[in-house]
Amino acid sequence: MNRLLLDARLVERRALRYTPAGLPALDFELQHESELSEDRQVRKVSLQLRAVALGAVTPAVQAMSLGTAGSFAGFLAAARNGRGVVFHVTEVQAQGAEG
């Protein structure tokens, strides 16, 4: 199964574009920071992840202000250029702006 759930902040958003099939598409960047337990040791995790929203979920991401925290769900896929991965967001729930 390829399913990712991530609490993160929207830190960058590019211009709205359209796929050849006419779907709205929005490329953006997410920043995640947390403390997790790994083998009974606390580990600080910080990462920035490229993401894309396609179709119906696009307006929800477009409406978020930069710095807004949210819960994002979707799947990972190879980037179009073959370098790294992209988080394809299929669900989003905004939590509030950074203070």
N, C-alpha and C positions, 0 to 999 in steps of 0.2 A: 504494500500500500504506500502511496506517495501522498501524504497529507501533512501540512504544516500549520500549526497554530502559533502565532507570535504576538506578544504585546510589544509595541514599539511606537516610536515617534516619527511622524512625517518630517523629514529634514530637507528634502529637495523634490521638486515637481517640475517636469518639463511641459512643453506645450501639448495641448490635445492634438492628436493626429487620428487618421482613419486608416484601417487596414484595406487591402485591395477588395475585400468582401464588403466594405462599407461600415464595419463596426468601429465605434469610437475606441481609441486606445490611449492610455496615459502611462508614461514611464515615470517612475519616481524612486526615491531612496528612503529606506527605513533605518532608524538607529535603535538598537536594543541594548539595554544594560540591565543586568540582574546578578544576584548571587544564588548559586545553585550548589547542591551537594553532589559530589562525585567521589565514589568510594569512601564515603563518610568524611570527606574533606570539603570545606567550603571553597568554592571557586567563583571568582568574579568573572562575569562574561560580558564582553562589550563587542558589538559587531555592527557593521553597516552592510545592508543588503539591497541589491538592485531588485526592483519589483515592477510589475506591469498589471494594469487593470484593463480588461477588455469587455466591451458590451455593457450590460445593465449595471454593473458595479462601478463603472467609471464615474458617474456623477457624484457618488458618495465620496470618492477620493478627491475629486476635483473641488468639492465644497469644503474640504478640510483646510484649515489654516496651517501654515508651516509651524512646527513645534507642537502640533496637536498629537496627543497620545491616542492610540486605538488598539483594538484587538483585530488582527488580520488572520484570515484563514485562506488556504489555497493549496497549491502544489509547487514543487520545484521542477524546472525544466532547463535544458541546456540553453545558453545564450545563443542568439542568432549567429554571432560571429564564432561560436564554438569555444569561447573563452569563459569559463566559469558557469555559474548558474543564475537563473532569474526566478524570483518568487512570483508566480502567477496568482494574484489575489482574486478570489471568487466571492469573498464575504468580508465586510468591514463594519466595525462598530466604533465610532469616535467616542473617546472618554473625556476629553476636555483639553484646553490649551495649557501650555507650559506657563508657570507662574513666574 
